[in-house]
Amino acid sequence: MVLSRGFFPHRSPLLPVLLGLACLGTAEAVAQAPPPAANPFGRKYPARVYRTVRLEGAPPVIDGRLDDAAWKQGEWAGDYTQQIPTEGAPPSQATELKILYDDKHVYFAIRAHDDPAKVHRYPGRRDDFQGFAVDMVGICFDSYNDKRTGFEFDLTAGGSKIDLILGNGETEWDTTWDPVWDGKVGHDEKGWTAEFRVPLNQLRFGPQETQVWGLHAWRWIDRNQEEVQWQLIPRQNTGRMYQLGELHGIRDLPRQRHLELLPFALGRASTGPSVPDGGTDGSGAIGLDAKLGLTSNFTLDATVNPDFGQVEADPSVVNLTAYETFYAEKRPFFLEGRKILSFGVEDEDQLFYSRRVGAPPSGVPFLGPDEEMASLPESTTILGAFKVTGRTDGGTSVAVLQAFTQKETVSVTSPLGSRDAVVEPFGSYTVARLHKDWDKGNTSLGGMLTSTHRWVGDSVAAFLPSQATTGGIDFTRYFADREWVLEASGVASHVKGDPAAIRSLQTNAVHYYQRPDAGHLGVDPDATSLSGHGGVLRLGRSDTSRLRLGEEFSWYSPGLELNDVGYLRQADLMANRVSIGWSEPTPKGIFRNYGIQLAREDQWDFGGLKTRSETELEASSQFKNKWRAELSLSYEDVVDTRMLRGGPALRWHDFYEAQAFLGSDDSQRVSAHAHGGYSWARDDDSRGLNTGVGLNLRPSNRLSFSGSVSYDQLLDNLQYVDTADRASGEPRWVLGRIDQDTWSFTFRVNLSITPDLTVQYYGSPFIGTGRYTAFKKATHTLARANSARFHLSAPEEIAYRADDNSYQVTEAGGGPSYSFANPDFSFRQFRSNLVARWEWKPGSSLYVVWSQGRTDYVPGWDPSFSSNWDGLWQSRPDNVFLVKLSYWFSP
């Protein structure tokens, strides 16, 4: 929703299609849908088998040309079938595949027949799908043949390499996995060819003498937005890995020796106001990443003194809520294989949130009256980390991660001298995950355990818990030939620490035990631990059918705490969601595909207070001309238990919201998209507007530009301002009418000199302003009538004090007065980085990075966009220049 709740979530490619239109096509679609074959995987199409042969003689030279004698061995496989847009239709172009192997490598070649003049052959940086705006081919191996995980290798027609780990869910694919392999493409009068060589030690497989792997091979023809596959995977399925074909013929493989070392050295220079004394700071460092194959199916990854200087900056936000902003992980060590260590509860809530490791220090030093100053580090130093991942011979997936962070101190300086202050103690983070399948994947059970320990012997660090332990169990069971699925998960937490640390947890925004109207809560000032539990129960129809049904119940007890090494937005919550929808993947009329869903969600706290009810209708599709569209309509009723920051629950707004999105054909050299939304309250004139447009431009094969701009406007009569205390100590929860404007810009430039030498630029100016008026004191916060929830300060009751930029309130009828700071603001920020990356040999890279950031905050409202824009560029920038060289070798 728009009213101080963020942006429209684009959950799927959507289209404004009427519910009646979906219903009209139901009978015809059901009649056309072929019945699934009776087998334990719910497979719709029979499994194909490719039989490879061991390579004899010299291996092929990987140059993209298939003229080596090696490619005369074995058989070519063709007969690819269209999956998108029309499942089961013949492809527009023929494709052929061949696979060979020896003791150290698996080799594969793909011939993509086509008109050479029509092939989209744009190079790009590694793992950049470019929105699929390029022709590409690839192969995926389920080398465990466990129907859960596949290792995929792709090449674009421009020669760029893409590798990823593929899972069963529609969005379960992870491009952060970066194995070391070779691949080249070639072009001729018949179309184009791709040649691959993948070391066997980059894959994981069991010790058996005869190997049987799952096999998936595919091709994307960009101008047609067409995907063709060697083994057709139905668009509607219970998990793509259950639908793969099979690779036979690999046998008698020797044990793979697998040791990779990636030492690196870097130099860094920083200038700007964040550098002590505003000067220049130079530094250097060395580090090591290592990968060791413990067995053919277990791998150890380790890092010592990791550096993430080439990582793109987080987007700018103005967060006026009580909730913590969630940022996506971007650091390579924690990204690679992240699916194995995932345990999601609901939405972003999860047991392991890797951004906790190396996060900014939690403490802020006390600054005395003697003009003391301190500069906090942007992150906590990670001394080292390792993870072990793999699968036992019995089929149990195992993952363990361990990381250590440094004790952080800052120097507090004043004219009288300097002193050191602890802002983060030495920390240890442990995460372990197990998962096991039975009954050919129809039943699965998993568990996860995390432990965070901090050495808080120094009393100044006692504001943090000393020990936090969380655990979870997840269970999945498929029924009726995998047509129905039951999912259940449960989590529990136990946190220990000094009474000050536990009291801080009880009163933070996740818990708010101090809420005066919550009889089921209460702060225990002497408590030395906090415990809680939560879970989710889901029952629904799997994705094998056009008709989608789902029921879900979830809960978080008031004491659940995951935020030491996980992420939990809010505890003390129960929710129930029911949904019904229709998904049509087959082209019909003007549509390539479409879907529609109606959902209802209700929430309560553990005291029985109903806090939210929402009814939402979503529709989505892609047109025959390859444009996409979305539409969403919803009505929501909110009682906010967090708005008053530990005060009583506030009946916020009953409001309506409409959102829409439209995007053009991404396969064109010029494409664009636009979105817009509007929400309005039913009980007053509060409203929200968000708009945005984006443009992608490719003037040449090697150069592309993209940019987007968005503007959000919020007018809310019930925005939290402050909690003020009268002389008697009775709190006053102050609200105001906020008029907020937010402008956000993002620019990207990608230059691919070669597939191994790329330059990227990212820049994002951001401006957010807010003006508060109509100040009011919360009174009967749950009253149905809007005007009964507060007392509006009359002009004679409130006065602005310019000397300290605050407001003084003296209520009619006498009594002590209270004051609060002027909440008006103007925030400006710019974040950018320019990265040149050269993979000068497989696995070895040179990074040259320039990052610039500007931040300017004004404690007042500036309504002029041009004035804020000028103020942003007049602020002094922080610049970081970094050069990093890494060298990969496998002794």
N, C-alpha and C positions, 0 to 999 in steps of 0.2 A: 504494500500500500504506500501511498505517497505521503500522507500526513505524518511527518517525522519518523517514518518507518523504512526509508530506503527506496531502492529502485525496483522496477518490475522484473521479476525473475523469469528469464527466458528458459523455460523448462524443456521445450521441444520446438521444432520448426512448426509454426502454427499458421492457420488461415481462417479468415472470417467466413465460416460456413454455417449455415443454419442447421439447427438440430433436426429439423424435419428432413433436410436433404440427406443427412446421414442415415436416417431411418428408411428413406425410400430405397436406398441401395442395399438394405440388409438382406432381403430375401434372395436377391440375385447373387450377392457375395457368398451367402451360405451355400447356395446351390453349386457355385463354381468351385468352392474350396474342396480339394481332394482329401479324403480321409487319411489320417496318419497311419503309417504302418505299425503293426503291433510289435513293439520291441521295448526293452526297458529304458531306452533313452528318449522315447517320443520322437524317433527319427521319421522325417517325412519323405526323404529321398534315400534310396539304397546307397550304401557306402561304396565308393570307388577305391580301387587299389592300384598304386603305382609300384612297380617292381624295379628297383635300382640295381645296378651292378657295380662290382668293385673295379676301379680304374686300373687299367694295365698300361704300362709305359709312362711316358712323360705327362705330367699334369698340364692342363691348359694354361696359357699365359692370359692373365686377366686384363684384357684391353678392350672388351666390348665387342670384339669381332669373333665370330664363331667359326674360325677357319682352322683351328687346331685339330690335329688327328684325334685327340682325346674325344672330341664331340661326335666322332663317328661310331663310338661305342654306345651301347644302350639304346633305348627306344624313346622316340618323341611321343608325348601324350598331348592330345588336343581336346576337341569337343567341349570347350568352355561353354557355360550357360549363363544367360543374363539373370542377374539378381535385381538390379535397379536399371530402369524404372519398372520393367515388367518381369516379374519372377517367372522363370521357366522358358522365356522366349529365346530365340536364337540370338547370338551376339551380332552386332553390326560389323565387327571385324574379327578375324580368326586369330587365335593365340595358341602357341605350342610351348611345351615344357619338357626339359630333360634334367635328370638328377644322376650324379655319379658320386662315388666316395672312395677314400683310401684310409690308411690308418690314422691320418692326422686331420683330414679335411672332408667336408662335404661340398661338392661343386654342383651348381645348377645354372641352367641357361634358359632364357625365355625369349622366344621370337614373337614380337608383336606386329602382326601384319597391319599395314595402314597406308594411307596416302601421305608421303613424307611432308607435303606442304601443309597438311592439316594438323600435324602433331603439335601439341603444346609442350615445348621443350625448354621450360624456364628453369635455370639453375637456382639454387637457394642454399641457405645454411643447413647443416645437418639437423635432421628431425623436424624440419619445417614443412608441414603439409601444405602451407600456403592456402589454407581453406579448400584443399583439394583442387586448386586452380592450376593443375599441371597433370599431364599424363604420367602414369606410374604403374609398375608391376611389383609383385612381391610373393614371397612364400612364408608360411608359418609352420613350424614344427612343434607338435606336442610330444616332445621327446621322452617325457615320462609316460605318455599315453594314459594320463590320469583324468582326462576330460576336464581339467581345471585351468591349466596354464599353457600358453603357447609362446614360442620365441619367433618373432617375425622379422624378416629382412626385406627391405623394399629399395628400389631404385626409381628415381623419376627419369623422365625422358631427357631432362637437362643434366643428369649425372649425379644428382644429390642423393646422399645416403640417408635412409630412415630405418631405425630399428626400434622395436617396441616389444613389450610383454602384453599379450592379449589374454583377456579373461572371458567369462561367460556373459556378463551383463552388457547391455547395449553401449554403455559408456566406460566399460572396463578395458581400457587400453592405456598403457603407460610408456611414453616415449623417452623417459629419463634413463632407461636402461641403455648403456653405451658399450656394447662389446666391441672388440677389435676384429675387423674383417675387411675383405677387399671386394670392391664391386665397380664395374665400369659399364658404360653404355656405348653403342655404336648406331649409326644411322645409314641407311642405304635406300635403294629404290623400292624395296619391299616394305619399308616401314622402319622399325628400330629393334635393337636387340639389347639384352641385359645379361651380364655375365657375373657370377658370384663365386666367391671362395670363402667359406666360413670354417674356421678352426673348430674341431670337435670339442676342444676344451672350453669353448665359449658357450656350449650347450650343457644341459644336465640330463643324464639318463641313467637307467639302472645298470647293474653289473651283468645282466643275463647275456648268454652267448649269442642268441638271436634277438635282434631288436625289432620291435613293431612300434612305429611312431604315428601319431596323428598327423595329417597333412592337409594344409589349406593353401591354395594358390589362387591369386586374383589379379585383376587388371582394372585400372580406372581409365576410361576414355573421356577426357575432360570436356571436350566440346559438346558431347552428348549427355554429360552428367550420367554416365553409364558405368556400372560395375558388372564385370563378368567373372565367373568363378569356375575352377576345374571341378571341385565338388560343391554343388549348389547347396548353400546354407539358406534355409527358408527365412524370409524376413520376420516371420512370427515364429519364435522357437523358445524352448525352455533353457537355452544356453548354447551359444554357437559352438563351443568346444565339443559338445556331444554330437554335433552334426558333421564333423570333419571326416575326410577320407583317411586312407591308411597308406603308409610308406613301408613296404616290405623289402627284404633283401640285404639289409645291413647285418653283418654277423662278424664274429671273431675280432672285435675291436680290442686293441690293447688298452690297458689302464692309461687314462690321459694324465700327463704331467702338466699341472696347471699352476704356474706362479707368475704373477704380473706385478711389476713395480713401476710406480709413477712418481718419481721424485720431482719436485719443482722448486724454483727459486723466483723471488719477486723483489721488486723495488717499488717504493711508494713515496710520493711527495704530496703534501697537503698544504693548502693555503686558505686563509679566510678567517672569519670571526670565531669559528669553533676551535681553531688552533690557539693554545695558550699564548697570551700576549698579542694575538692577532698576527703572528708572523708566519714562518714557513717551517713545516715539520717534515723530516725525511726519515724513512725507515726501510729495513729490508728483512726478509725472512726466508727460511727454507722449510720445506715440509715433505711429507711422503704419504702417498696413497698406495695401498697394496691389496692384492687379491690372491688368495691361496686356495687351490682346490684340495680340500681335505680328503675327499673321495670323489668318485665320478658324479655324485649327486649332492655333495655338501661343499659350500664355499664360504671362506672367511674373507670379509672385506674390512680393512682397517685404515684409519687416517690419523696422522700425527700432525698437530699444528695446522689444521685445515685453513685454507683461505677461500673466501667467497667474494673477492673484490670485483669479479666480473659479473656478479648477479645484478639483475635489473632492480631498481628501487621500487618500493611499494607505492601504490597510488595514494594521492592525497585525499583526505576526508575531513569533514567537520562533523564530529560525533557529539550530538547534544542529548544522547540517551544515557541511561545508566549502564548499558551493556558494553562489554569489551569488544573492540573491533577485531574481526577475524581476518587474518592475512594468510594467503596461500603460501605454501612452502616453495622456495625457488632454489635452494642450495643443493648441488648435485649429490653429495654424499647421502643426504636424507631423502632425496627424491628417488634414487635408484632402488627398485624393489619395494617401494612403499606399500604396494598392495598387500604384500605378505604380512606387514606389520599393521594392517588396518583393522580397526574394530569400531565401526560406527554404531552409535545408538540411535540418534535422530538427527537428520540434517547435518549441521557442522559438528554436533556434539560427538566426541570420540575419546577413547581411553588414551591414545597416543597422538599428541599434537606436537610434531617435531620442532615447531617454532619455539617451544619452551626451552629447548637446549640451545644455549648461546643467546638467549633473549637479553634485552637491555636490563641492567641491574635493577633489582626490586626496591632498593633503598635510596633515600635521599638524605644527604648529610644535614645535620642541624647547623644552620648558619647563625652565628652570634651577631651582636649589634655593632661589631667593630669593622664594618664594611667587608665582611668575609665573602669570598667568592669561591665557587667550585665548578668544574666542568666535568659532566658525567660522560663516561664512554657510551657509544651507541650500542654496544653488545658486550656480552660476557665472553671471555676467551675460552674456547674449547681446547683443552689440552690434548685430548685424543678420544677416539671412538672406534668401536669395531662392531661388526654384526656377523652372525653365522646364520646362513639360510640354506635350506635344502629339504630333502624328502627321504624318509627312511625306506628301506626295502619293503617294509610292510605297508607303505602308502601314507604315512603320517607326515604332513608338512610341518616343519620346525623353523622358527626364526627367533633369534636372540640379538638384542642390541644393548651395548653398554657404552656410556659416554661420561667423561669427567670434565667439569668446568672449573676454572681458576677462581680463587678468592680475589675479589676485586676491591681495590681501595682507590680513593680519589684524594688529591691534595687540596685542602682548604686553605686559601691564602688570604691575608689581610695586611694592612700596613704594619701590624705588630709581629708578623711572622707567618708560619705555615704549620699545618698539622695534617695527619692522615686520618681518613674516616672510612670505615668498612661499609660498602654498599651492596655487597653480595658475598656470601660465604662460599667456601669450597663445596662443590656439589657433585653428586653421583646420580646417574639416571640409568635405570635398568628396565628393559621391556622384553617380554618373552611371549611367544605365540605358538599354539599348536592347533592343527586341524586335521581331521580324519573323515574319510568317506566310507560308506558301506552300501551294499545292495546296488552296486554299479552306479553309484552317484545319487541314488534316490534318497539317501539319508546321510546327513553330515553333522558332525559335532566338533566344536572348537572351543578353545579357551585362551584367555590372555591374562597376564599378570604384569603389573608395573610397580616399580619401587623408586621413590625419590628420597635421597638422604642428603641432608645438609649439616655441615659441621658448624653449629651456631654457638660454639663455646664463648665466642666474643659476645658480650651482652648487647652490643649495639646491633647485632644481627638477629636477636631473639624475636624480631617482628615476623620472622618466617617460620613455618613449621619445620621441625627437625626431621620428621619421617612421615612419608605419605605412601600408602599402599592401596592399589586398586586392583580389582579382578573382574573378569567377565566370562560368561559362557554363552555361546550361540549355537542354535540348533536349527536345522532345515530338514523338512520332510516333504517329498513330492508324492502325490496320489494320482490314481486314475490315469496311468500312462503319462505322468508328469503334466497333466492338465491343470491340477490344483496344487497349491503349495502352502505349507504352514511354516512360518518362521517365528522363532522365539529367541530372545536374548535377555540376559540379566547381568547387572553390574552391581558392585558393592565397593565402598571406599572406607578407609580408616586413616585419619590424620592425627598425628601427635605433635605436641610442641609446648612451649611456654604458654601460660595463661594469656599473655598479651597477644601471642600469635593466634590462638584459637578464638579469642574474643574478636580479633580483627576479621577472621573468617566468618564468624557468626553475623557480623554487622556489615559485611561487604554486599555489593549489589547482587551477587549470586544467591544469597540467603536472606538477608534483612530480617534476622530474628527479632529486631527491636520494633517491628511494626506494632503500633499500639492497638490496632483493631484485630490482630491475629491471635486469638486465644490459644491456638495450638502451638504457638511459638513463644520464645522467651530467652533472653540472653543469660547464660550462666557465666559470670565473670571469673569463676575459679576453675572452669573446665580446662583440662589438659589434652582433650581429644575430641574428635568430631567424627561421627560415622553416619553412613547413609546407604541407600540402595535405589535401584531403578531398573527399568526394563521395557521391552517392547514385545507385543504379541501381534502377529500379522497373519491373516488368512485371506487368500485371494486366488483368482484365476491367473495362471501363468500366461506368458506372451504367445502361447500357441493359438489363441483364438482372437478373432476380431472384437468380440465382446469382452470388456475388461471389468472385473469386479474386485473390490478390495475392502477389507475391514481391518482397522489397526487401532490398538489401544496401547498407550505408553504412560509411564509414570517416572517421576524423580522425587524421592523423599526430600524433606527439608534439609537433611544433613548430608546429602550426597555432595561430594567435593572431588572433582577430577582435575582441577586446574594447576596441579603441580607439574604434571607431565602430559596432561590431556587438555581437553577444552570442554567446558560446560557453560552455557550461556545463562541458565537460570534453573535453580532447584525449586522444590515445593510446587510441583506441577503434575497434573493428570490430564491426559488428552485422549479423545476418541475421534477417529476420522473414518468416514465411509465414502466410497467413490464408485461411480459407474461410468463406463466410457465405451467408445467404439473407435477402433483403429482400422483404417482401410488402406492397405499398402498397394493395391492394384490400381493402375490408371483408370479413371472413369471421367468421362466428359472433359471438362477443362482442367481436371486435377490429375497430377501425378500420384498423389497420396493425400490423405486427410485424416484427421482424428478429432474427437470431441470428448470432453469429460465434464461430469458434474460431480462436485465434491462438497461434503459438509464436515466441518470440524468444530468440536466443542472442547473447552478447557476449564479446569477447576484447580484451586489450590487444595492442600490437604485439610484445610478447615471447612471445605464444602462451598466456598465462595466461587461462583461462576465468573471466570475472568475473560472469556472470549467465546464468541460464536461467529462462524464464517460460512457463508455459502458462496461457491465460486463455480462459474461456467467458463471453460476454456475451449477454444477451437483452434485447429492448426492444419496447414497443408502446404504443399508445393504445387504450383500450377504447371501446366504442360510447357509453358515458355520458360520454366525453371526459376521463376520468381517464387519467393516465399512470403507468407503472411501469418500473422497471429492476431488473435483477439481474446480478451479476458474481461469478464464482468463479475463483480463480487459485491457482497454486502457483508459488513462486519460490525460487530458490537463488542466494545472493549472496555473492560475494567482493569486498569493498570495498577499492579501492585508494586511497580518499580519507579513510577513517575515522581513520587514525592521523596525518593531517596531515603527510605527507611521510615517514612511517615505512613499514614493510613492509605488503603487502596483508594484510587480515584476513578470514578466512572468517567472515562475519557470521552469518546465520541461513538455514536452510531453513524456509520458513513458508507457511502457508495464509492465504487472505484471502477473505472474503465481504462483499459490499456490496449494498445495496438502496436504492431510492428510490421514493416514491409521491407523486403530486401530483393534486389535485382539478381540477375544471373551471375553467380560468382565466377563462371568460366570465361567471362568476357574480360578484355583488357581494362575496361572501365566498369566498375560496379559500385553500387551505393546501397545504403539502407537508412531507414528513418524509424524512429519510435516516438510515441507520445502517450501521455496518460493524464487523467484528471480525476481527482477525488474530491468529494464534498460531504461535509457533515450534515446530519439531518436536524440537529438541534441548535446550530448557530451558523455563522458565516465562515467558519474555518474551511479551508480548502487547500489543495495542493496541485501543482502542475509540474510535469516533467516532459521535456522534449529533447530530441537529439538527432543528429544526422551523421553519417559516416561516408567516406569516399575512398575507394581503392583504385589506384591508377598504375598501369604498367606501360611506360613509354617504350621500353625495349625488353628483350628477353632477360637481361641481366639486372635491370633496375626497376624497383617498384616503390611506390609511395602509398601511404595510407594515413588517414587523418579522421578524427571525429571531434565533434563539439556537442556539449549538452548544456542545457539550462534548466535549472529547477527553481521553482518558486513555492514557498510555503507560507501560509497565513494560518496560524493556530492560536486560538484564544486561551488554550490550557497548556502552555509550555512552562515547564519548571524553571524557576529562577534561582531560588536560594532557600535555605532553612535558617531563619533568623530567630534569635532567642530574646524574649523580653527580659527585663531585669529580674523578674520572678523566676526565670529559668524555663518558662513554658514556651515550647517551640512554636514558631509561626512558619507555615509552609507557604512560600510566596510563589505565585504564578504570574504570568504575564502574557500579553498578546505579542507574538513574534512575527515579524515580517522579514523573512529570510530569502536571500538570493544566492544561488551557487552557479558558477560557471566553471566548466571543466573542459580542457582541450588535451588531445593526445595526437602526437605526430610521430610517424615511423618512416624511416628510409632504409631500404635493404638493397645493397649492392653486392652482387655475386660475381666477383672477378673470375673465379673458377669455383667449382663445387667445394674446393678445400680452402679457398681464400675469400672471406666475406667481410663486409663492413656493415654494421647496423647502427642506426641512430634512433634514440627514443627520447622524446621531450614531452613534458606534461605541465603546462601552466595551470594554476588552480586559484580561484578567487571565491571566497565565501564571506558574506556580510549578513549581519542580523541586527535588527532594531526592535527593542521591547517597549511596549506601551501598555496602558490599561492594567496596571498592577493590581493584584487581588490576593487575598488571604484565603486559603482553603478552609472550608467550614464543614458542612455536611457532605462529605466527599462522595457518598453513594446515592445521593438524592437523584430521583429520576429527572426532576426539572433542572435544566442547566444552570439557571440563575441561583438555585438554592445551594449549589455546591461550593460557593465562595462568597466572600464579601469584597466588592469592588471598592478600592480606595478612592474616595472623593477627592477633588482637587485640593480642598482645604485640609485633607488628612495626610497628604504626601508632599514632600519638598525635595528638590534636587540640590545637593551640596557640591558645588564646583571644586571646592578646595581639595576634596579627596575622592571626587567622582563617585558619589554614592547617593542613595535616597534615604531620607528620614521619614518614618511613618509615625504619626500620632493619631490613634483612632478616636473617633467621636465618642464622647462619654467619659473621657479621661483615661487614666491609667498610664503605666510606663510606655514609652515609645520604643521602637526598634528600627534598625537600619540594615541596608544591604547594599552591596556594591552594584554599580551600574553594569548590567550584563551586556550592553551593546558591544559589538565586535566587528572588526574587519580583518580577515585572515587571507594572506597571500602566500603562495608557495609555488616553487618551480623545481622540478626534478628531471634530470636528464642524464643519459650516458651515451657515449660513443665507443663502440667496441669493434676493433679489428681482430679477426680470428684467423689464424693460419694453421691448418693441420698439416704440418710439413712432412710427417710420415704417419702411418696409421697409429692412432692412439696418442701421438705427441703433438702438442699445440703451443703456439705462441699467441698470447693475448696482449694487446695494447689498449688501454682503457683510459678515457677521460670522463669523469663524472662531475657534474656541477649541480649544486643545490642552493636555492635561495628561499628564505623563510622570513616573513615580516608579519608581525601581529600588532594591531592598533586597538587599544581598549576603548573603542568608540565606533560609531556607525558612519561610514562613508558611502553615500548612496550612488556615487558616480563610478561607473565601470572604468572610464578612462583614467580617473584619478587613482583607482586601485591598480589598474594595469601599469601606470607609470610608477607607482610606489613599489610594485613588485620588482621592476627592472632597475630601480634606483637603490634597492637594498644590496648590501655587499654579499657577493657569492662565496660559497665554500667550493673549492676545486680539489679534486683528487686525481692525480696522474699515477697510473700503475702499469707496470710491465711484468708479465708472468710467463715464464718458460717452463714447460713440463716435457719430460722425456719418458716414453713408455718402452719398456723392454721386458722380455720374458726369457729369463736365463734357462 
